Amino acid sequence: MDDPKTNSILDEGNRLFLRGKFKEAILYYDQILDENPKHLSSLNNKGYALSKLKDFDNAMKCYDLALESHPDDLSVLVNKISSFRKQGKFSEGLSLCNKILENNPKYNIALYHKERILFSMNQFNDSILCCDNILKEYPDNGDVLFDKSCNLAMLSKIDDSLLILEKAISQGIQYKIKAKKSKSFEKFSENPRFQKLVS
């Protein structure tokens, strides 16, 4: 049963969170958790706020406590994957992605994390397969197009990479800037086609 008082405290916490005031937001989530230690949204949001503050150990404690009573909550699972990724714990993140995708094979948020983790593990071909799965449904997703282009670059598939990069850039100017800064494209720096794309 939703309690109006709890909801208004949660709303206030979320408002602070969205303004980047993570420590202040946590105080509101804690008010709810003092009364109701297993309150799902408060645990999840507190965990997310802690991970924004790079306090991953305590973030994980929040997620694990939430998962004790809601083991299949996708939002909590995805936040946990994100924390694993940020800590460089790629195999733990990957196994959690696979667990979600077993039951929800088209859950694109898990696929998105998976393709990024695989890239970080230098498993570029597998990462491309995940990108392609997302692009089947969302062919104009600039982030995924950009990631696919990076994977192709790492495999030295220069023409394919630049073709996809061009598509990504057509989705938004920010991908030009990302491409200039990305290590994936370092070996292309002298390539006239690359220079033209990012100029």
Residue, then its C-alpha position, 0 to 999 in steps of 0.5 A: m500500500d502506497d503511503p502518501k507521506t512516504n511518497s512525498i519524502l521519496d519525491e523530495g529525495n528524487r528531486l534533490f537527486l536529479r539536481g545532483k545533490f546526492k548526499e542530501a537525497i540520501l538523507y530523505y531515502d534514509q528517513i523512509l528506510d528507518e521506518n521501512p528498511k526494505h522499501l524498494s525504491s528508496l534502497n534502489n535510489k539510495g544505491y544509485a546516489l551512493s554509486k554517483l558518489k563512487d561509494f560502490d561498496n555501500a551502493m552494492k549493499c543497498y542493491d543486495l538488500a533490495l534484491e533479497s525481497h525483489p530478486d528479479d527487479l530489473s531496475v535494481l539489477v541494471n543499477k548493480i550492473s552499472s556499478f560493476r562496470k564502473q568498478g571494472k568488475f566486468s565478469e560479474g557485470l556480464s554474468l548479471c547481464n546474461k541472467i537478465l537476458e535469459n528471461n528477457p532476451k530483448y531487454n535492450i538496457a541489459l544488452y547495452h550494458k553487455e555490449r559495453i562490458l564486452f568492449s571493455m573485455n576486448q571481446f569486440n565481435d561479441s560486442i558487435l552482436c549485441c549492438d546489432n541486436i539493439l539496432k534491429e529495433y532501434p536502427d538510429n540509436g546514436d550511442v549504439l552506432f558509435d559503440k559499434s563503430c568503435n568495435l569495428a575500429m578495434l578490429s581494424k575494419i576501417d571502412d565499416s567503422l567509418l561508415i557506421l561512425e558517419k551514421a552515428i554522427s548523423q544522429g548528433i553532433q556530440y559523436k564527432i566530439k566523442a570520436k575525436k577523443s576516443k582511443s578507438f580511433e587513434k590509428f585513424s587520425e591521419n585517415p582523410r575520411f575520418q578527418k572529414l567526418v570529425s571536422 
